[in-house]
Amino acid sequence: MPNDYFQFQQFRIAQSDCAQKVSTDACLLGAATNLAGATRVLDIGTGTGLLALMAAQRAPVAAIEAIEIDLLAAGQAAANVAASPWANRLTVRPLSLAAYAATQPAPFSHIICNPPFFRRSLAPPDAARATARHEGAGSLTFSDIIT
């Protein structure tokens, strides 16, 4: 059973309300993301807020917006951001990508996402976990993200 939090050097991720907990692949994705010249970053499907917080740590002048469709996860991400050293540069919005796009936000220099990664496999009975990890069931598809 995962811990209720994950401690990094400069911030802590509380994760008790999130279906998708901190994972090695998310940490590697955040560390490997090229943020050179980042001024405005969008994190799609932020979950715990991990990628947004890693981006804030690595891109010291970037304004970062994070969106999350799951209300519990969005609340937890907002709390993680509020407890971080970069709260003044990060905003968490409890919105789907479609709803966020309808607000016609200003362009972003960088967009990051750790999308659902299972396509046609048996989804878990927990609906929030299924949305976080599986295409369909209310989650984004890869084509949703790139169009």
Backbone as ProteinMPNN parsed JSONL, in Angstrom:
{"seq_chain_A": "MPNDYFQFQQFRIAQSDCAQKVSTDACLLGAATNLAGATRVLDIGTGTGLLALMAAQRAPVAAIEAIEIDLLAAGQAAANVAASPWANRLTVRPLSLAAYAATQPAPFSHIICNPPFFRRSLAPPDAARATARHEGAGSLTFSDIIT", "coords_chain_A": {"N_chain_A": [[0.842, -1.176, 0.0], [0.615, 2.201, -0.917], [2.279, 5.111, 0.493], [0.704, 7.923, 2.194], [1.856, 10.229, 1.398], [4.549, 11.615, -0.585], [7.821, 12.414, -0.327], [9.849, 14.889, -1.655], [12.975, 16.607, -2.344], [12.524, 19.414, -2.226], [9.791, 19.721, -1.993], [6.605, 18.314, -0.991], [4.411, 15.695, -1.835], [1.17, 15.13, -1.198], [-1.023, 12.402, -1.414], [-3.318, 10.971, -0.84], [-5.954, 11.394, -1.716], [-5.937, 10.903, -4.398], [-6.363, 8.959, -7.328], [-4.304, 7.97, -8.923], [-1.208, 7.36, -7.814], [2.04, 8.762, -6.872], [4.554, 7.776, -9.081], [7.291, 5.866, -10.455], [7.553, 6.232, -13.245], [6.268, 8.713, -13.648], [7.93, 10.424, -12.177], [10.331, 10.134, -13.617], [9.489, 11.111, -16.118], [8.931, 13.794, -15.442], [11.507, 14.626, -14.707], [12.904, 14.305, -17.092], [11.739, 16.006, -18.896], [12.11, 18.572, -21.231], [12.48, 21.788, -20.423], [13.576, 24.113, -21.311], [13.679, 27.55, -21.765], [11.077, 27.898, -20.912], [8.109, 29.677, -20.363], [5.353, 29.79, -20.012], [3.517, 27.13, -18.844], [1.483, 24.306, -19.362], [-0.061, 21.767, -17.593], [-1.617, 18.915, -18.299], [-4.15, 17.003, -16.944], [-3.282, 16.807, -14.204], [-3.353, 15.332, -11.783], [-1.871, 14.531, -8.813], [-0.406, 16.835, -8.949], [2.24, 16.597, -9.397], [3.918, 16.744, -11.845], [3.547, 19.443, -12.518], [4.617, 20.727, -10.269], [7.269, 19.797, -10.379], [7.982, 21.014, -12.764], [7.787, 23.7, -12.001], [9.864, 23.83, -10.174], [12.05, 23.405, -11.826], [11.88, 25.309, -13.839], [12.324, 28.356, -13.284], [11.095, 30.851, -13.89], [8.687, 30.391, -15.063], [5.147, 30.557, -15.492], [2.649, 28.426, -14.379], [-0.029, 26.388, -15.277], [-2.326, 23.997, -14.206], [-4.503, 21.401, -15.023], [-7.237, 19.326, -14.06], [-9.533, 16.708, -14.209], [-10.73, 15.139, -12.25], [-12.306, 15.854, -9.289], [-11.538, 15.413, -6.576], [-8.803, 14.811, -6.852], [-7.946, 17.203, -8.049], [-8.372, 18.982, -5.944], [-6.531, 17.96, -4.105], [-4.159, 18.36, -5.537], [-4.175, 21.167, -5.636], [-3.83, 21.733, -2.917], [-1.274, 20.621, -2.557], [0.21, 22.324, -4.205], [-0.242, 24.776, -2.876], [1.202, 24.343, -0.55], [3.764, 24.399, -1.427], [6.997, 25.861, -2.375], [6.479, 27.374, -4.626], [3.955, 28.394, -4.955], [2.954, 30.859, -5.782], [3.264, 30.878, -8.514], [1.828, 28.872, -9.669], [-1.267, 27.475, -10.761], [-4.123, 25.582, -10.132], [-6.737, 24.059, -11.83], [-9.97, 22.729, -11.7], [-10.914, 21.219, -14.191], [-11.95, 19.744, -17.328], [-9.994, 19.003, -20.282], [-11.324, 19.876, -22.587], [-13.203, 21.72, -21.526], [-11.434, 23.573, -20.443], [-10.057, 24.429, -22.746], [-12.12, 25.767, -24.003], [-12.172, 28.153, -22.656], [-10.357, 29.678, -23.91], [-7.45, 30.055, -23.363], [-4.351, 31.941, -23.048], [-1.546, 31.364, -25.273], [0.736, 28.609, -24.662], [4.133, 28.024, -23.775], [5.101, 25.524, -23.273], [3.693, 22.263, -23.036], [2.751, 19.738, -20.868], [2.161, 16.308, -20.005], [1.066, 13.338, -18.487], [-0.349, 10.957, -19.787], [-3.341, 8.779, -19.713], [-2.42, 5.367, -19.866], [-3.167, 2.778, -20.578], [-4.814, 0.999, -23.1], [-6.689, -1.048, -24.3], [-7.551, -2.849, -22.053], [-8.326, -4.692, -19.071], [-10.128, -2.72, -16.966], [-9.715, -1.264, -13.695], [-11.941, -1.715, -10.832], [-12.345, 0.664, -9.425], [-13.546, 3.701, -10.283], [-12.296, 6.247, -10.502], [-9.596, 5.565, -10.595], [-9.598, 4.069, -12.938], [-10.195, 6.078, -14.829], [-7.895, 7.643, -14.575], [-5.899, 5.947, -15.524], [-6.659, 4.526, -17.845], [-7.599, 4.622, -21.296], [-10.653, 5.982, -22.534], [-13.687, 5.623, -20.635], [-14.267, 8.214, -19.718], [-11.79, 9.434, -19.721], [-8.946, 11.123, -21.229], [-7.969, 10.611, -24.63], [-5.102, 9.792, -26.646], [-5.358, 11.155, -29.074], [-7.152, 13.18, -28.349], [-5.5, 14.834, -26.868], [-3.569, 15.808, -28.656], [-4.97, 17.191, -30.577]], "CA_chain_A": [[0.0, 0.0, 0.0], [1.454, 3.395, -0.984], [2.184, 6.097, 1.568], [-0.199, 9.041, 1.946], [2.621, 11.33, 0.835], [5.849, 11.308, -1.172], [8.678, 13.556, 0.002], [10.947, 15.257, -2.535], [13.897, 17.488, -1.621], [11.994, 20.759, -2.013], [8.341, 19.73, -1.833], [5.956, 17.062, -0.594], [3.177, 15.38, -2.548], [0.132, 14.351, -0.522], [-1.659, 11.654, -2.496], [-4.382, 10.103, -0.325], [-7.204, 11.606, -2.443], [-5.701, 10.725, -5.831], [-6.415, 7.579, -7.8], [-2.977, 7.622, -9.427], [-0.185, 7.791, -6.854], [3.361, 9.062, -7.421], [5.156, 6.567, -9.642], [8.615, 6.048, -11.049], [7.452, 6.786, -14.599], [5.946, 10.142, -13.552], [9.153, 11.114, -11.725], [11.262, 10.154, -14.746], [8.945, 12.032, -17.112], [9.162, 15.151, -14.946], [12.944, 14.921, -14.728], [13.412, 14.285, -18.461], [11.062, 17.012, -19.708], [12.934, 19.723, -21.606], [11.765, 23.025, -20.115], [14.413, 25.254, -21.698], [12.924, 28.692, -22.264], [9.665, 27.834, -20.503], [7.518, 30.881, -19.777], [3.996, 29.372, -19.61], [3.439, 25.673, -18.94], [0.198, 23.683, -19.055], [-0.004, 20.355, -17.201], [-2.933, 18.333, -18.574], [-4.402, 15.831, -16.103], [-2.202, 16.955, -13.223], [-3.391, 14.354, -10.685], [-1.347, 15.074, -7.551], [0.327, 18.072, -9.216], [3.666, 16.274, -9.434], [4.633, 17.308, -12.99], [3.496, 20.902, -12.411], [5.58, 21.133, -9.24], [8.614, 19.561, -10.908], [8.217, 22.067, -13.754], [8.028, 24.946, -11.264], [11.198, 23.732, -9.577], [13.079, 23.412, -12.863], [11.715, 26.479, -14.715], [12.078, 29.331, -12.221], [10.303, 32.028, -14.269], [7.471, 29.96, -15.756], [3.817, 30.495, -14.883], [2.2, 27.063, -14.66], [-1.431, 26.061, -15.054], [-2.545, 22.554, -14.155], [-5.925, 21.071, -15.062], [-7.538, 17.963, -13.606], [-10.966, 16.45, -14.297], [-11.187, 14.524, -11.003], [-12.394, 16.934, -8.298], [-10.716, 15.103, -5.396], [-7.396, 14.967, -7.232], [-7.691, 18.634, -8.253], [-8.257, 19.573, -4.611], [-5.263, 17.537, -3.514], [-3.105, 19.071, -6.268], [-4.189, 22.563, -5.178], [-3.217, 21.745, -1.582], [0.163, 20.387, -2.746], [0.76, 23.57, -4.743], [-0.285, 25.797, -1.817], [2.238, 24.03, 0.44], [5.072, 24.405, -2.089], [7.665, 27.167, -2.471], [6.157, 28.02, -5.901], [2.497, 28.591, -5.004], [2.625, 32.106, -6.48], [3.401, 30.704, -9.968], [1.042, 27.72, -10.109], [-2.714, 27.503, -10.601], [-4.782, 24.306, -10.424], [-8.132, 24.26, -12.228], [-10.706, 21.462, -11.791], [-11.587, 21.252, -15.488], [-11.513, 18.851, -18.401], [-9.239, 19.709, -21.316], [-12.29, 20.547, -23.462], [-13.732, 22.892, -20.816], [-10.346, 24.543, -20.33], [-9.814, 24.984, -24.08], [-13.224, 26.683, -24.305], [-11.882, 29.454, -22.033], [-9.389, 30.304, -24.808], [-6.292, 30.57, -22.626], [-3.207, 32.426, -23.824], [-0.683, 30.254, -25.694], [1.722, 28.07, -23.729], [5.434, 27.691, -24.358], [5.286, 24.089, -23.076], [2.555, 21.488, -22.531], [3.203, 18.452, -20.342], [1.053, 15.411, -19.697], [1.329, 11.916, -18.287], [-1.713, 10.537, -20.134], [-3.722, 7.382, -19.452], [-1.507, 4.566, -20.675], [-3.726, 1.491, -20.985], [-5.844, 1.197, -24.124], [-7.729, -2.064, -24.287], [-7.256, -3.833, -21.021], [-9.321, -4.744, -18.01], [-10.047, -1.548, -16.092], [-9.972, -1.566, -12.284], [-13.302, -1.354, -10.424], [-12.352, 2.042, -8.935], [-13.774, 4.55, -11.455], [-11.282, 7.306, -10.574], [-8.342, 4.938, -11.039], [-9.788, 3.716, -14.348], [-10.068, 7.315, -15.602], [-6.5, 8.091, -14.526], [-4.947, 5.027, -16.151], [-7.169, 3.839, -19.03], [-8.332, 5.384, -22.299], [-12.09, 5.76, -22.416], [-14.209, 5.801, -19.27], [-14.192, 9.618, -19.34], [-10.426, 9.962, -19.748], [-8.443, 11.605, -22.502], [-7.243, 9.716, -25.525], [-3.933, 10.479, -27.187], [-5.797, 12.096, -30.103], [-7.72, 14.351, -27.661], [-4.417, 15.68, -26.376], [-2.798, 16.452, -29.721], [-5.808, 17.96, -31.515]], "C_chain_A": [[0.891, 1.244, 0.0], [1.261, 4.296, 0.228], [1.179, 7.18, 1.193], [0.531, 10.241, 1.36], [3.927, 10.792, 0.258], [6.698, 12.552, -0.991], [9.789, 13.716, -1.031], [11.86, 16.197, -1.757], [13.273, 18.835, -1.288], [10.481, 20.831, -1.851], [7.838, 18.337, -1.473], [4.67, 16.916, -1.397], [2.286, 14.55, -1.635], [-0.657, 13.657, -1.622], [-2.828, 10.785, -2.054], [-5.685, 10.236, -1.1], [-7.075, 11.379, -3.941], [-5.707, 9.251, -6.21], [-5.043, 7.101, -8.26], [-1.929, 8.206, -8.495], [1.115, 8.149, -7.579], [3.994, 7.756, -7.877], [6.515, 6.899, -10.242], [8.511, 6.688, -12.419], [7.118, 8.277, -14.571], [7.174, 10.946, -13.116], [10.173, 11.21, -12.854], [10.794, 11.112, -15.832], [9.199, 13.479, -16.694], [10.622, 15.555, -15.008], [13.486, 15.042, -16.148], [12.792, 15.364, -19.351], [11.973, 18.211, -19.954], [12.112, 20.995, -21.397], [12.588, 24.267, -20.443], [13.534, 26.355, -22.281], [11.461, 28.726, -21.853], [9.222, 29.142, -19.856], [6.099, 30.615, -19.285], [3.876, 27.886, -19.878], [2.027, 25.236, -18.574], [0.444, 22.219, -18.735], [-1.415, 19.803, -17.341], [-3.096, 17.062, -17.753], [-3.396, 15.759, -14.977], [-2.209, 15.924, -12.105], [-2.96, 14.997, -9.381], [-0.692, 16.441, -7.715], [1.816, 17.854, -9.373], [4.393, 16.934, -10.598], [4.644, 18.831, -12.942], [4.516, 21.405, -11.394], [7.017, 20.901, -9.694], [8.965, 20.625, -11.942], [8.52, 23.393, -13.061], [9.425, 24.964, -10.663], [12.278, 23.925, -10.629], [13.016, 24.625, -13.787], [11.338, 27.674, -13.841], [11.288, 30.577, -12.607], [8.956, 31.66, -14.887], [6.226, 30.085, -14.877], [3.222, 29.155, -15.308], [0.727, 26.919, -14.316], [-1.556, 24.55, -15.126], [-4.047, 22.305, -14.157], [-6.113, 19.606, -14.698], [-9.05, 17.78, -13.584], [-11.538, 15.863, -13.006], [-11.154, 15.571, -9.884], [-11.558, 16.671, -7.053], [-9.233, 15.297, -5.694], [-7.051, 16.441, -7.427], [-7.538, 19.346, -6.91], [-6.946, 19.221, -3.941], [-4.094, 18.239, -4.209], [-3.026, 20.526, -5.816], [-3.557, 22.688, -3.792], [-1.709, 21.529, -1.675], [0.852, 21.648, -3.265], [0.833, 24.634, -3.648], [0.814, 25.592, -0.781], [3.652, 24.107, -0.14], [5.698, 25.795, -2.076], [7.254, 27.974, -3.703], [4.671, 28.332, -6.051], [2.099, 29.849, -5.775], [2.707, 31.982, -8.0], [2.557, 29.574, -10.523], [-0.439, 27.928, -9.824], [-3.252, 26.13, -10.972], [-6.243, 24.598, -10.726], [-8.824, 22.903, -12.359], [-11.564, 21.426, -13.055], [-11.096, 20.138, -16.391], [-10.714, 19.68, -19.408], [-10.189, 20.475, -22.225], [-12.842, 21.81, -22.802], [-12.663, 23.972, -20.693], [-10.084, 25.209, -21.676], [-10.895, 25.991, -24.462], [-13.021, 28.062, -23.676], [-10.886, 30.266, -22.855], [-8.21, 30.917, -24.058], [-5.213, 31.092, -23.578], [-2.323, 31.239, -24.204], [0.338, 29.867, -24.614], [3.027, 27.805, -24.459], [5.68, 26.188, -24.289], [3.987, 23.468, -22.562], [3.091, 20.137, -22.099], [1.992, 17.619, -19.953], [1.597, 14.008, -19.475], [-0.019, 11.234, -18.514], [-2.037, 9.117, -19.677], [-2.936, 6.47, -20.395], [-1.992, 3.171, -21.009], [-4.831, 1.743, -21.995], [-6.948, 0.167, -24.012], [-7.351, -3.157, -23.299], [-8.33, -3.738, -19.952], [-9.119, -3.57, -17.056], [-10.324, -1.953, -14.648], [-11.391, -1.143, -11.9], [-13.42, 0.079, -9.89], [-12.429, 2.986, -10.143], [-12.715, 5.643, -11.599], [-9.954, 6.746, -11.062], [-8.435, 4.552, -12.514], [-9.625, 4.95, -15.234], [-8.615, 7.771, -15.669], [-5.573, 7.233, -15.372], [-5.373, 4.453, -17.49], [-7.832, 4.811, -19.99], [-9.799, 5.028, -22.192], [-12.533, 6.069, -21.005], [-14.079, 7.244, -18.795], [-12.805, 10.22, -19.386], [-10.076, 10.478, -21.137], [-7.878, 10.462, -23.325], [-6.021, 10.488, -26.023], [-4.352, 11.496, -28.25], [-6.467, 13.326, -29.495], [-6.621, 15.337, -27.288], [-3.735, 16.444, -27.506], [-3.652, 17.234, -30.711], [-6.337, 19.222, -30.897]], "O_chain_A": [[1.812, 1.346, 0.809], [0.229, 4.255, 0.898], [0.84, 7.341, 0.021], [-0.108, 11.173, 0.873], [4.352, 9.678, 0.564], [6.329, 13.631, -1.455], [10.573, 12.795, -1.258], [11.549, 16.551, -0.62], [13.468, 19.35, -0.187], [9.944, 21.909, -1.594], [8.537, 17.336, -1.626], [3.938, 17.883, -1.611], [2.604, 13.401, -1.329], [-0.933, 14.261, -2.659], [-3.287, 9.94, -2.823], [-6.461, 9.281, -1.144], [-8.022, 11.641, -4.683], [-5.138, 8.41, -5.515], [-4.665, 5.956, -8.012], [-1.786, 9.426, -8.406], [1.264, 7.867, -8.767], [3.977, 6.759, -7.156], [6.837, 8.06, -10.499], [9.285, 7.589, -12.74], [7.635, 9.033, -15.393], [7.42, 12.033, -13.638], [10.808, 12.249, -13.031], [11.6, 11.845, -16.406], [9.634, 14.295, -17.507], [10.939, 16.701, -15.325], [14.427, 15.799, -16.387], [13.282, 15.604, -20.454], [12.533, 18.789, -19.022], [11.15, 21.239, -22.126], [12.326, 25.347, -19.914], [12.738, 26.109, -23.188], [10.686, 29.511, -22.398], [9.862, 29.648, -18.933], [5.687, 31.152, -18.257], [4.104, 27.429, -20.998], [1.445, 25.726, -17.606], [1.082, 21.508, -19.511], [-2.31, 20.182, -16.585], [-2.278, 16.147, -17.851], [-2.722, 14.742, -14.815], [-1.158, 15.66, -11.522], [-3.619, 15.917, -8.896], [-0.449, 17.133, -6.726], [2.579, 18.815, -9.471], [5.391, 17.62, -10.379], [5.65, 19.449, -13.29], [5.199, 22.399, -11.636], [7.892, 21.723, -9.421], [10.104, 21.088, -11.998], [9.41, 24.128, -13.488], [10.088, 26.001, -10.648], [13.308, 24.54, -10.357], [14.002, 24.938, -14.454], [10.154, 27.969, -13.676], [10.844, 31.305, -11.718], [8.163, 32.548, -15.201], [6.247, 29.764, -13.689], [3.289, 28.795, -16.483], [0.288, 27.274, -13.222], [-0.969, 23.905, -15.995], [-4.783, 22.921, -13.386], [-5.266, 18.761, -14.988], [-9.769, 18.596, -13.008], [-12.713, 16.071, -12.703], [-10.093, 16.111, -9.57], [-10.934, 17.59, -6.522], [-8.498, 15.874, -4.892], [-5.979, 16.884, -7.015], [-6.676, 20.212, -6.758], [-6.321, 20.06, -3.292], [-3.146, 18.665, -3.55], [-1.933, 21.061, -5.633], [-2.829, 23.645, -3.526], [-0.946, 22.176, -0.959], [1.944, 21.996, -2.817], [1.848, 25.315, -3.508], [1.304, 26.558, -0.197], [4.628, 23.903, 0.582], [5.021, 26.786, -1.801], [7.635, 29.139, -3.825], [4.188, 28.514, -7.168], [1.016, 29.897, -6.36], [2.266, 32.886, -8.71], [2.565, 29.336, -11.731], [-0.818, 28.479, -8.79], [-2.883, 25.574, -12.006], [-6.911, 25.301, -9.967], [-8.322, 22.019, -13.054], [-12.784, 21.583, -12.995], [-9.976, 19.648, -16.246], [-10.756, 20.91, -19.383], [-9.897, 21.611, -22.6], [-12.937, 22.855, -23.445], [-12.962, 25.159, -20.826], [-9.907, 26.425, -21.74], [-10.617, 26.962, -25.167], [-13.633, 29.036, -24.114], [-10.605, 31.419, -22.527], [-7.991, 32.128, -24.102], [-5.173, 30.73, -24.753], [-2.348, 30.212, -23.525], [0.737, 30.681, -23.781], [3.026, 27.409, -25.624], [6.379, 25.631, -25.135], [3.275, 24.068, -21.758], [3.796, 19.467, -22.854], [0.935, 18.153, -19.616], [2.484, 13.554, -20.197], [-0.749, 10.962, -17.561], [-1.149, 8.351, -19.305], [-2.803, 6.767, -21.582], [-1.271, 2.431, -21.679], [-5.689, 2.6, -21.78], [-8.069, 0.521, -23.646], [-6.895, -4.237, -23.674], [-9.138, -2.81, -19.943], [-8.072, -3.444, -16.421], [-11.087, -2.888, -14.404], [-11.983, -0.299, -12.573], [-14.513, 0.644, -9.909], [-11.488, 3.062, -10.934], [-12.281, 5.933, -12.714], [-9.263, 7.384, -11.857], [-7.462, 4.691, -13.256], [-8.984, 4.875, -16.282], [-8.159, 8.236, -16.713], [-4.569, 7.726, -15.886], [-4.528, 3.935, -18.22], [-8.545, 5.72, -19.564], [-10.152, 3.913, -21.809], [-11.805, 6.723, -20.258], [-13.815, 7.49, -17.618], [-12.647, 11.411, -19.114], [-10.826, 10.286, -22.094], [-7.376, 9.475, -22.787], [-5.929, 11.701, -25.835], [-3.774, 12.58, -28.327], [-6.368, 14.414, -30.062], [-6.811, 16.549, -27.39], [-3.363, 17.604, -27.331], [-3.108, 17.882, -31.605], [-7.055, 19.976, -31.552]]}, "name": "protein", "num_of_chains": 1, "seq": "MPNDYFQFQQFRIAQSDCAQKVSTDACLLGAATNLAGATRVLDIGTGTGLLALMAAQRAPVAAIEAIEIDLLAAGQAAANVAASPWANRLTVRPLSLAAYAATQPAPFSHIICNPPFFRRSLAPPDAARATARHEGAGSLTFSDIIT"}
